[in-house]
Structures are given as structure tokens and as C-alpha cells.
């Protein structure tokens, strides 16, 4: 009987890893942080493949597909390129360099996932490149990564994108939503846990005006100010395998009640237990198809690694999801999946969710941070997490804010770009994440777009 138990345990672990091995790790879920712009960096140029692509019948349109003319897309890239996420020659070391990439169409905005990149063109088409182990590039089968940017056939009239670990969302001009890539926790909203290699229309939604992609769920905001959510729902077999793994590791984990295993406590080798289907109640969506949340009058939506923020029209913010580091402005362990008002804030005009921290901006340009702070991502002058929103000092009034993995970005009212948190310039030199717990000015001019990924970041100037 003892030998049988050992065999069953090992079998469960093997099943879990084989089902979704890359989804287990948190360390590459968001972007490495920022460093100062280096105008002396080397330049890499990439030629676009002229291979024709077939139109997917499941995409937004099935009319004859005519590839766009090639243009040069210039950007400053940070991080790794081991899956082609920065395009061009593959390399695994961290870099900071300028890229000039041949792409179809004119890129107007970039979005970065764990190890892939998607971009929106001026013509409303979508270009993708990088890792594709879950079909997240949207135009081919799994496992065939591509360092050559290509259009996703059939997607047209797209107005916005959202991406995170391994899946991507898109909205077209009619308010329809499309999803593709990893579906391990039902984040594609098609009623299954099956990955999709081409864009699929998400059914059961009204006209949508905004989308947000978390690691294990997806959000949509309709034109009436209502929020729809789907995901955070694993297959029963995956849950059983995850429970077996949890049983083995349970005595080593200190943060399971809050829904997360803090990777930093093990030197960056941990993973998110929620991705292993444990503690789905922390997110409390429990649906493979879109469901309407009990909240209205919402102006914007933003999701982090396991939590979400909803800015209402009256300037208040409602939070949902994991609170292990206090990112919902409550003591960890006090929430059980309910929607809660973020306490201690004045009326705000922006609310954005990072991996494990949250940022808020008021009408005067003052920024507040709450949650994880071990790398200075809320610039609180200490490595301790903050459970109440804290004003970030030593920075001019801001007009935009961005929350990345363990870093933050602010654009001031003159266009200057500031950053604080994990310092990628020092990270590249020493291969150790170092703190930058005060705002540092990166550029004097505002980037056209900023794409923050799990192992890379793109500044489009």
C-alpha cells in the first residue's frame, strides 16, 4: 500500500507538469524593470517573412487576406530574446538595445506577454512575434516560436488589445471580443480548458469597450459600465494533481491561505498556487464563460497577476482577487473573494494593477501605492509591504501611470517618463534584482507606447 501511494503521488506530479509546465512559474510573468534610455545602444534589424498566411475561419473576418506593406518599427528593447519576443537573433542574456524591425503595417501600440509580443497597427490589424508554446501568436500551431513579426490573419478593425502570461484578448470596432492562447484556467471564455491557436470570438457578451487580461482570468467592460469576467476555473484532473503537489509542498509554503506562494522567499523559483488550481475562491469567478459581476458604473478596469481594480465614475475604486501582499489595501487573509472598496484614497482618475501592487492617481497628479514593496515598487522608503495607500514623493505631478511586475512608471505633465522599483539596468549587470525605491527620470519625452512583458519590455519612441 505504501508503494502504491508513492506511485500515485509521483503520477499526479508528472500529470500536472506535463499539462502546463510553463504556466507554473511566476518568475517570468511580468516585465523586468526599467533603466535609463541608452542612445549608444547597438541596433538590430529584422526582415519580415514574405510567406503568405491563410485566413482563419474563426477570426473576425473571412474575406480575402492581403498582407500589409512592410514598414520599420523602431523601439528600445530590454530583457531576453530567447523566444524571439524582441525579434531578430535569439539570445538568452538580458540586454538593453535599440531595434529596427521590419513589420507589416505601421505599429501604433505594443503589448507584451510572458515571452511574446503583440502589436496594434494603424489599420486595425494585429502583429505578433515571440513564444508560441500555447498558441499565443494566433496564426500557427503551438511550439513554433517566431522571431519574425507577422500579421494574425483575419483580425481586422481591432481597436485595442490586452495580454499577459500566455493569452491575448482583442476588441474590434463593433465591440466584439476575441481570445487566443493558453486556456488552462478557462481564461479564453469558450466554455473549455482547451488552448486555442487562432482567435476565437467570445460569446455571451454585450458591446464591449475595454478589456484586461490577468494570468488566469479575463475581464471586459461593456458600454453601460458593467464588468464581465471569466476564467480561474481548472479541469478537475488538474485540481487533483495540484492538490497532490500541494500536499507534498504544503509544509514549506507560508502564504497559501492568501492564494499565492511568494516566489521571492525561495530565490525566484516559486510559482503561483492559483495557477495550479488551488484557492480559486480568492478570485471567485468560477466560470468558463463570461459572467456579469455585481458592480456597475465602472469607468476603467485593470488586472494584475491575481487581483483586479475597478475605477468607478465617482472616483472610488473596487478591488477583487488575491491580497497576499496587501494589494487590495486590506490585511492579508481577511478577504474571501468578495468585491471590496479600496480604503484610504481620495477620489482618483486612474487605478492600475501590477503583479502584486496597485497604483492610483488623483486629479492633481499625485500618485499613491499599496501592496508589495520588496523592490521599492511603491517607493515607500522601506522594503515592507504597505496595507494602506501611501503617497509617492519626489516626483512631479503625473498624467499617466503604469504598474508592471515589480516596478512602476509615471508620465509627468510635461511628458517626462519616471520609474521606480526593480532596476533592470543593474539587473542586467549583476543578474540580481536590485531595488530602486525612489522615482528616477528615464526620458524627457513620453514614449508612444510601453509594452511590459514577463521577460522583456518595449519602449516605442
C-alpha positions, 0 to 999 in steps of 0.5 A: 500500500505504501508503494502504491501511494508513492506511485500515485503521488509521483503520477499526479506530479508528472500529470500536472507538469506535463499539462502546463509546465510553463504556466507554473512559474511566476518568475517570468510573468511580468516585465523586468524593470526599467533603466535609463534610455541608452542612445549608444545602444547597438541596433538590430534589424529584422526582415519580415517573412514574405510567406503568405498566411491563410485566413482563419475561419474563426477570426473576425473576418473571412474575406480575402487576406492581403498582407500589409506593406512592410514598414520599420518599427523602431523601439528600445528593447530590454530583457531576453530574446530567447523566444524571439519576443524582441525579434531578430537573433535569439539570445538568452542574456538580458540586454538593453538595445535599440531595434529596427524591425521590419513589420507589416503595417505601421505599429501604433501600440505594443503589448507584451506577454510572458515571452511574446509580443503583440502589436496594434497597427494603424489599420486595425490589424494585429502583429505578433512575434515571440513564444508560441508554446500555447498558441499565443501568436494566433496564426500557427500551431503551438511550439513554433516560436517566431522571431519574425513579426507577422500579421494574425490573419483575419483580425481586422478593425481591432481597436485595442488589445490586452495580454499577459502570461500566455493569452491575448484578448482583442476588441474590434470596432463593433465591440466584439471580443476575441481570445487566443492562447493558453486556456488552462484556467478557462481564461479564453471564455469558450466554455473549455480548458482547451488552448486555442491557436487562432482567435476565437470570438467570445460569446455571451457578451454585450458591446464591449469597450475595454478589456484586461487580461490577468494570468488566469482570468479575463475581464471586459467592460461593456458600454453601460459600465458593467464588468464581465469576467471569466476564467480561474476555473481548472479541469478537475484532473488538474485540481487533483494533481495540484492538490497532490503537489500541494500536499507534498509542498504544503509544509514549506509554503507560508502564504497559501491561505492568501492564494499565492506562494511568494516566489521571492522567499525561495530565490525566484523559483516559486510559482503561483498556487492559483495557477495550479488550481488551488484557492480559486475562491480568492478570485471567485469567478468560477466560470468558463464563460463570461459572467456579469459581476455585481458592480456597475458604473465602472469607468476603467478596469485593470488586472494584475497577476491575481487581483483586479481594480475597478475605477468607478465614475465617482472616483472610488475604486473596487478591488477583487482577487488575491491580497497576499501582499496587501494589494487590495489595501486590506490585511492579508487573509481577511478577504474571501473573494468578495468585491471590496472598496479600496480604503484610504484614497481620495477620489482618483482618475486612474487605478492600475494593477501590477503583479502584486501592487496597485497604483492610483492617481488623483486629479492633481497628479499625485500618485499613491501605492499599496501592496508589495514593496520588496523592490521599492515598487511603491517607493515607500522608503522601506522594503515592507509591504504597505496595507494602506495607500501611501503617497509617492514623493519626489516626483512631479505631478503625473498624467499617466501611470503604469504598474508592471511586475515589480516596478512602476512608471509615471508620465509627468505633465510635461511628458517626462517618463519616471520609474521606480522599483526593480532596476533592470539596468543593474539587473542586467549587470549583476543578474540580481534584482536590485531595488530602486525605491525612489522615482528616477527620470528615464526620458524627457519625452513620453514614449508612444507606447510601453509594452511590459512583458514577463521577460522583456519590455518595449519602449516605442519612441 
